[in-house]
Amino acid sequence: MASVPGDVDGPTSAPAIALAPGKTARFDLDEWGIDPSQVLVVSADGPIVVGRETYAGGVSLALAVPFRG
């Protein structure tokens, strides 16, 4: 899910992609229309690793908080 911080009426779903165990995927958030000011939620039913690459200069902050939905 991707939503604007503080927007409690934001989207209840977003593009969903399922991966088989042991598989990897790369996503271009610009292609999905996810703005840097939005929050991206990644959920899983097992251990996962999420990475982030940035291509612009300046400061980047990438917080990760476990989502237990």
N, C-alpha and C positions, 0 to 999 in steps of 0.2 A: 504494500500500500504506500502511496505517497500523498502527503497532505501538507498544507501550510501550517506551521507551528501555531498553536492556539485555536485552530479551527476545529471545534468539536463536531461540526456538521460536515466534515470533509468526506472524501470518498470512502465507501465501505468496502470497496474492492478495487483492484487495479489489475493490469496484465498479470496473469498467473502463469508461471512456468514450473513444471515439475521435472525434477532431475532424478535419475536412478541413483542408488547408492554408489559412491566411488566416482561419479561423473563430475565434470567441471563445466562452467559456463561463464561467458563474459557478456556484459550488458552495457550498452551505450545509453546512459540516462538522458542525454540530449535527444536521442531518437524517440524516447518515450515521452518527451515533453516535461521531464522532471527538472525543475529549476533548482539551483543551488540553495535557495532559501526554503526549500521544502524538506520534509522529513521522509526518509525512505525506511520502510519496515520490511525486514526479511524474516520469515518464520520457517521453522523446520521442526520435524518430529524426532530429530536426532542431532548429534554433534555436527556443526558446520564451521567453515572458515569464510569470512567475508573480507575482501580487500578493496582498496580504493586507489585509483590513480588520478592525479590532477595534471592538467596540461597548461595551466596559466600561471603567471607569476603571482607572488603575494602569499599571504598567510592562508593556511588551510587547517580547518578543525574538523576532525571526523570522530565523533563520539559513538561508542557502541554500547547499548544497554540491552541485556537479554529481554526478549519479548516472550512472555509466558501466557499467551492467549489461548 
